[in-house]
Every structure is written in structure tokens, then in C-alpha cells.
Amino acid sequence: MTLAQQTGGAWETERRLTAISRTGLSTPARQAVVDQQITPERSVLDYGCGRGDDVHALRQMEIEASGWDPHFNPGGNLGPADVVLLTYVLNIIEDPGERRRTLMRAWELAGKALVVSTRLTWEKTKVKGAEFGDGVLTSRRTFQHLFGPNELRSYVEDTTGVRCVSAAPGIVYAFKQDEERLSYLARRIAPDITWLVSGDAASAIAAVVDHTEQRGRVPRVEEMPTQMAELLAHLSASELQRLVRSSVDPEKVAEGAKRSTLTTLLFLGVELFNGRGPFGCLPLSVQLDVRAFFSSYKEACRRSDRLLLKLRDDAYVRGAMNGSKVGKVTPTALYVHRRAIDAMPVVLRLYEHCASVAAGRPLEWTIAKLRHQGRGVSWLDYPEFDADPHPRLRSSYLVDLSTLKISYLSYEESTNRPLLHRKHEFLHSDDPDVPKYRRLTESELRAGLYANPHLIGTEEGWEAELVRCGRTLRGHRLIRRR
């Protein structure tokens, strides 16, 4: 059976020629593994699997995976699966009606989640051909409809009838149950605390003490790893609480409670941005945090809503940026390295998370730029940030939260790329690399290299200033030029 027969359409293009060979997982499949959408406990169907490379790679990871493709594997299994991959399929279908029916068929086959990925509009320079319908027909008679990131999310939501999440640019998750969507958001906003390894009851109690200090409350048995719960099965809940409370550091518990309170507000704010559900749909850990740190779910939602409203206040956002312990504040924005992003004030973390849910964070990024007038977040990629004393910008991905418009700029072909100075300012003061970066900045200041700040923002301008001052760089050391 062909895809056209599956969806009631007729082919006009050479779709089989778009299938490429890979040596490992595709980007969408790898992202789904990282995001714990694909796990050994879940079955996977690659609908339109091409040459089947994702299926082979997943099987090597001991994941139950099957694939179906109208040209390469027409006899493949087309039964339901926990997770269905629809990878770079929608953009090669020239008939809009068949495109929608294909998406709907994939959604029907998904038991828990559908992972949809497409090529994006900023790739249009790589697609040569003539206009054909709502896309481009190449000389090889292959078709490409390039989606905007926000267009893809809206298209999947409109077809499936559920709220979706942008996992990354060009990758959208649709969930069959709200609980699955909220669990994903919770992991994204507050990754699970790592439990200490336990081999006996004493070490298990020590692990619970550590968890309590980090979270600010004693965990429930349901939250513990199975082996740990078994080691503590001889203790009643009240006995465990008494042992833990006699061992914890009260200051650490108070700090953990504050951190969990802010994280819960952050989660509820992002949840409202993406569609808030009832209390019973929340992940168990979030439900327990709400009960521990708020008088009620209603009160927690009310506080979170107030926080979300503050994002509209330029003066408040600017004040939060000026008061942030991390990042570099300029007249227009705050720049923060990804290693320091969680140390921003909670309203700024909410700001960045809302942008990421709307359009997806890019897979590769180094610094987040948050505008304080208007609402826009850019993720800037400096791939050599740690090794290069003045790293060059490779790409910029911007989402405007006022209009939900997205733009992407690549500097890989540029001969005069933007570069960074004062690297220590983008990091938290506790970062181990800060002293080394600060020493370089101080030596560059003494050498007069920052005398003309309007010149040093690009490769050519910076090199000219190094020559003028008779200096060159050896790693993160400034030396005299011979």
C-alpha cells in the first residue's frame, strides 16, 4: 500500500529521492531520546521511514522500533505504537489535502506522543527550483514545502486538536494526554534531582536527607527509585520523616524550599502560556510541591499569573535585568551564558522559557539574549566559547513574543563575523573559568584595546586594533606582537 493510498491522494513528484542515508539517529529522533519521549519502555513507529536508518539505530539501543515507507518498506508494520515519528515527511507532500491526512493518520497511530519534524523556511537558499503549489519543485521532481517554526506548531495543533510544544526549531511534540505534556514541561523546566546511590538502609536515608535539602521537603515513597523504596520499606512515613528532620541542615532545607517555590511558579507560568490543566493532571512532584509550599493550587496559580503579567511591564523587566546576579546588561538587552541561565531571576527564566515553548530552543546555542523593550529572545551560538578568547558568532535564532515571528541568521559564510569580548561577564561569578577570562579582559584594557569600542565588534575591526596596539593572543594570554 502506498502513502497516497493510505491518505487518499495521488503522487505527482519523486518523493523517494528525498530519502537520505544516515549513520546514526536523525536530529528529531535524537531530540526525542534526549527528551525521554523515546525510551526502552516505549514502542516506536517511524511513519515514512525512508531507508530505515532511525529504526536500525533505535533497535541497537534496545528500543522496540518499526518502520513503514511507501517505497523502501511498503510491507512494514503499520500498527499503533506509543510514539510515532513523522520525520521530514510533511514538507515533501505537494498536495495540501494529502499532507493533512498524512499528519492525521500518524496522529491516529500514536498511543502517547507524535513527533513531527520538517525543514524550515530559512533553508530556502538550499532549495532550488520553480514555484509549485505552496512550495518548490526541483529539477529532480522532488517537492519541498518549507515551514516556519510557528507555522509548524500551529499546523499540528489545528490538525490534531491538542496543544503542542516546540521541542526545537522544526520539531513539534503532540501528546495524547495532558499529563504527558505537563510531565515533559516539568522535566524541561526543572530536571529531576539526582538521587545518591544507595546500597543499604543507612545510605538510603542519607540519600533522602540530601533530596530533602535540595527540594525543601521530605519526598514521598512514590518519588523514590524502586530500590531505595524497598530499602526503606521497614520504616513508616512518620518514622522516616523523624529521621530525616533530625539529620537535615535547616538552612539548606529553607534554601531548597525557596528554590522549589520559584520553580513551581515558573512551571505554572509556562503551563498557562501553553494551556493550564487541572491539578490532577500535574506531575506528582509538582502536586506535592504545591501542597508543601502554597496554601492551595488556586493561590499558586494566582501568584504565577501575577508573575506572567509582570512580563508586560518594561520597567519591571529592566529592573530584574539590572538586579540579576548573572549576565551582561546593555542598553537594549541582557545576555546570559547557558551555564548561568538558571541563576537569572524567576521572571526572566519565565521570559526565556515562554519563548522556547513557542518556537523551540535551537539545538546548539551558547548565549541567550533577552530584550527589555518589546519581548524577544535570541539564542546565539558561539561554538568555540570556551576555547577561543574572542569566540565568533555562528548563528542567531530570534523569536518575537509580541508577534511570534521567528528569524534565523547564519554567519558561517561571513568573512567578518561578530565576536565577543569580556567573556566573564556572561557567566556566573562562581564559574571556574571566570578568573581566567577576567585576567584576559584586564590585560586587554591595560593595552588600550577597548579604546575604540565601535571598532572591535567584528573580526576585521578587532584584528586592526590588535595590530595598532602591537599585541596578539596566545590562548587566553595577551602578548606583544613581534
N, C-alpha and C positions, 0 to 999 in steps of 0.2 A: 504494500500500500504506500502511495506517495504522500508527501506532505500536502500537496494540492488536494488529493482525495480525502485526507484526514480533515482538512478545513474547508472543503468545498470550493476550491479555487482552481485556476489553470495557470500553468507556468508560462512565462514569456522570456525568461532570462536564464543564463547558465550559472545557477546558484552553486553547483558543485565546485566551480573553480575558485570560490571564495574560501574553501576549507584549506587550512594550512596545517603543517606538521609542527608539533612541539616536542621538546624533550622533557618537559615537566608540566605541572599544572598551569592552566591559563590564569591570568590575573583575577578574574571573577571567582574561579574555584578556589584559588589560594586565599582570597579575601574571606570567602565563606568558611574555610577551615579556620583561619585566624579568629574569626568572629564566633566560632563554635556553633555555626549553623550546620556545618557538616562535621559529624563525629562518628566514631566507630559504632555507636548505638543507633545510628540513623541510616536508612536506606536512601540511595540517591539514584535519580534518573536524569541522564543527560539527554534532553529532548532536542534533536537536531545536533547530534554529537560530532558530525564531521567524521574525521578519521579515527575518532575514539581515544585520543591521547589523554583527555581528562579521566575517562573511565579506567584506562590502564593504570594511570598514576594513583588514582584513589584506591584501586584494588591492591596495589603494592603497599598502601597504608593500612591494609586490612579493613577497608570500608566496603560495605556491600553496595556496589555500583553497577548500573546497567546503562546501556545507551541505545538510542534509535536514531537513524538518519535515513532519509528517503533515497539517497544514492549509495552511501557507503555501508549502511547496515539496515536495509529495509525489513529484515527478519528479526530485528532486535525486540527485546521485551518492551511493550508499551503499557505495562500495568502501573498502578499507582505506586508512589514512593513517598517517603517522609519529606524529602527535599527534591525539588525539580530544578535543574539548571536549564535556563534558556539563554545560551551564550552566543552573542553576536548573530542571532537569527533574525530578529525583527527588522534589522536595518537592510537585509538583503532581499526582503519580500516587496515586490513592486506594487502589488495590489493592496490598497489600504484595508479593504474588507477582509482579505485573507490574513493580513498582518494581525488584525484584531482577533480573528477567530483562532489563529495560532496561539496568541497570548492566552486566550480564554481556555483553550484546550490544555495548555501547560498548567494553568491555574487549577483546572478540574482534577488533574493528576496529582497535584501536590497535597500531601497529608498535613504537613506542618508549615512549610515555607517554600516560596518560589523566589529564585534568584534570577533576576533579569539583567542582562548587560547588552550595551550597544556601543557602536562607535559614535563619537561626538562631533559637534559642528566645527570645533577648532582643527579637525583633521581634514578639512575640505581642500587644503592645498595638496594633500596626498592623493586625492581622488580626481582623476582627470577624465573628462567625458562630456557628453551632451545632456542637457536637461531632459528628464523623462519622468512624467508624473510629478511626484513630490520629492524626487531625488535626482540621481545622476546615473546614466547608462554608459559604462566604459566601453572601450574598443573591444574588449573580450566578451562583451554582452553580459557583464555582471552588473548588478544594480546596488546602489548604496543610498539609503535614506539616513542622513546624519541627524541625530537627536541633540537638542540642547539638554543639559543635565536636569533642569527643572521641567522641561517638556517631557522627558522620560518618566520622571516620578509622577507627574500629573496624568500621563497616558496610562500608566499601570494602575493608578488609583481609580481612574474613570472606568477602566475595563473590569477590574476585579471587584470594585465596590468597597475596598478596605483602605485604611490609612497605611501608607508605605513609608519606609525610611531609606534615605540615600546613604548607602554604606561608604561609597567613594564616588568620584565623578564617573558617570556611566554605569554604575552598579546600584540596583534598587532591590530591596527585600520587601516582599509582601507576605504577611503572616495569616494563617487561617484562624488563629485565636489571639485575642488581645493580650492574653497572658504571655504568649511567646514574644510579641513585640515589646512589651514592657520589660520582660527579662533581658532582652537584647539591649534596650536603652540603659537599664540599670548597670549591666556589665560595662557598657561603653563609658558611662559617667563615673562609676565607682567600681573598679575591678575588685573581685573578691579578695579578701585578706588571705595571705598565705598562712596556712597552719604549720606550726612547728611539728617536726617528725616525732611520733610517739611510739614507744615500744613496750611501755608498761603503764600502770595507773599513775605513778608519780609524774612521769614525763607528760602524760595526757593532761593532768591537772595543770602542769606548768604551761602547756600549750593553751589551755582555756584562759589562764591568767593573762598570758600575752595577748590573746584575742580580745579579752575584756578591756585591757588598757588601750588597745588600738581603736576599738569600736565604741567604747564608753558604756557598754552594758554587757551583762553575762549572756553568752549565746545559748540558744535553745538546743536541745539534743538533735532536732531535725536539721540544724545548720552545720553540725559537726561531720567530719569524714566518718564513714561507717566503722572503720577500725577503732577510731577514738571513742565513738559512742559505745562500742562493745566493751572497751577497757573501763569505761565509767558506769557500766550498767548496774553495778552493785550499789551505787550511790543514788539516793533520792534527789529530786531537784533542789529541795531546801538544803540538804547536806552539801551538795556541790556549790551552791551559792555561798554558803557559810565559809567553806574552804577557800573559795576564790576571793571573797571580800576581805578575808583575813590576810591575804597574800599580795593583793594588788597595791600599786603606788597610787594613792588618791589623786595626785596632781596629773599623772598620766591618764587616769580614767576621765578626769574633768576635761582634759585636752582632747581625748578621744570622743567624748560626748559632744563637744563643740564642733569638732570636725564632722561627725556623723550628722549633726543637726543641719549644718550648712550643706552637706552633700544631699541630704533628703530634700531640702528646699530647692537645690539645683535640679534634682531629678524631677520633682513635681513641676517646676517651671518649664523644663524641656518637654515633659509629658503634656502639659497644657498646650504648648506650641505645636505639638504633634497630635493632640487629641487625648484628653484626660479620660481615664476609665474609672470604674467603681473601685472601692477599696479592696474588695475581694480579688480583683484581677492583678493587684500589685504583687511583685515577688515577695516571698515570705520575709526575707531580710529587711525589705523596705517597710512592710507592715509592722514588724517588730520595732524598727527604729521610730516609726510614727507613734506607736504606743508608748515607747520609752521616753521620747524627748518632746512630745506635744500633748496637749490636753485632749485633742481629738483630731481625726482626719480633716474635719472641716476647718479647724484652726490652722493646721499645717498648710492646707490649700490656700487659705486666706493670706497667710504670710508669704507663700510662694507667689501668689498673684500680685501682691504689692511689689515684690522684688521684680517681677516681669514688667510691671508698669514703669518702674524706675528706668528701664532701658530707653524709654522715650524722652527722658529728661537729660538734655545735653550737659547741663551744669552738674548733675549728679554723676553722670558717667565720667566727665572730665575730672571731677573730684576724686572718684575712685581710681582713675589712672594716676593722678598726682600722688595719691596715697599708697599706691601699690609698692610692695617691697621688691618687686621684680620688674624688669623690663626697662626700655628706654622710651621716655616720653618726648615727642616732638610737638611742634605747634599744631599738627593735624592728627596724630595717632600715637598709639602705644605699640611698641614692638617687643615681643617676648619669645625667647627660645622655647622649643617644645619641652626641654627638660625642666623648665620653670613654669610651665603653663598652669599647673595645678596649684601654684602658690599665689596666683592672682586673687584679688577679692572675688567673692562668690558672684557678684553681679556681672563681673567681666567674664568669669568662667561660663555663666549662663549665656552671655552675649555670643561667645565663641561656639558653644555647643548648639545654640539655635541655628547658627549659620551652617554648622556641619550636618545637622539633621535635614536642613532644607536642601542642601546641594551636595553633601558628602565632602569630607576632607580628602584631599589628594593623598595617594599612597605614599608619596615622597614629599616631605616638607620639613623645614628647619625652624622657621620663624613665623609666628602669627602676627599680623598687623591689624589692629582694631582701630577703626576711625572713631573719633569722638564727636564729630558733627556729621549728621546723616548716620546711617547704620550700615557698615560694610566691613567684611573681614576678608583679608587676603592671606593666603598661605604661601610663603616664599621658600623656594628650595635652593639652599646653598650646600651642595653635596660634599664639599671639602671644608666644611666649617671648622672641624677640629684640627685638620692637618695644615690648612692654608692660613697664614696670618691675616690675610685680607681676602676671604672667600668670594668667589664670583657667583652672581645670581644666574641660575639655570632656567627657572620658570616662576611664574606668578599666577595664582588661581584666585579670582575675586568673586565673592557673592555679595550683591547689594540687597540687604534685607528689606529695604523700602519697596523695591520693585521685583525682587527675586531674579534679577538679571545676573547672568554669570559671564565672566570673561576669562580668557586664558592667554597668557603671553609666554612664548618661549624665546630664550636668549642664546640658545645653543649655537645658532649660526651667526650670532653677532660678533663683530671684531672689536667691539669696545663695550664690554659688559659692565653693568653696575657692580660695585663691590662694597664690602663692609669695612668699617673702622670701629675701634673701641669695642671689641667683641665682648669684653667682660660686662658691659652694661646690659646686655640682653639676657644674662644669666642670673640665677640666684647667687647671693653673696657666699653661700656655703658650697657652691660648686667647686670641685677640686681644681678645675682649670682656671678659675678666676685670677689667682695671683700671677700666673704666667702671662695671661692676656693683659692684665693691668700693667705689668712691668713693661711690656712692649709699647703700650699706649703712652706711658710716661716718657719713655726714651724717644718716641716719635714727637711728642710735644716739645721736649728739650731741643730736638734737632730742627725745629721750625717747620715740620712737615704739615702742620694743620693751620698754617698762616693764611692759606687761601682755600677755605672750606668749599667754595663753589667749584673748585677745580678737581678735587680729589675723589669725587664720587664715581668716576669711571676708570677703567684700566689705563687708558691713554693719559688722562689727567694725573692720575696717581704716579705713573712712571715718570712723567715730566717733573713732578715735584721731588721725587727721589733723586733724579739727576741734578736738579737745581741745588738741592741740599747736600749733594755729594754722599749719598747714603744708598745702601742696598740691604736686602733682607736675606738672612740665612736662618731658615726655620722661623722661630719666633724671637729672633735676635736681630737688632738693627746694627749694622756695621758700616764702617767707612768704605766708600767706593774707591777702588784702585783706579 
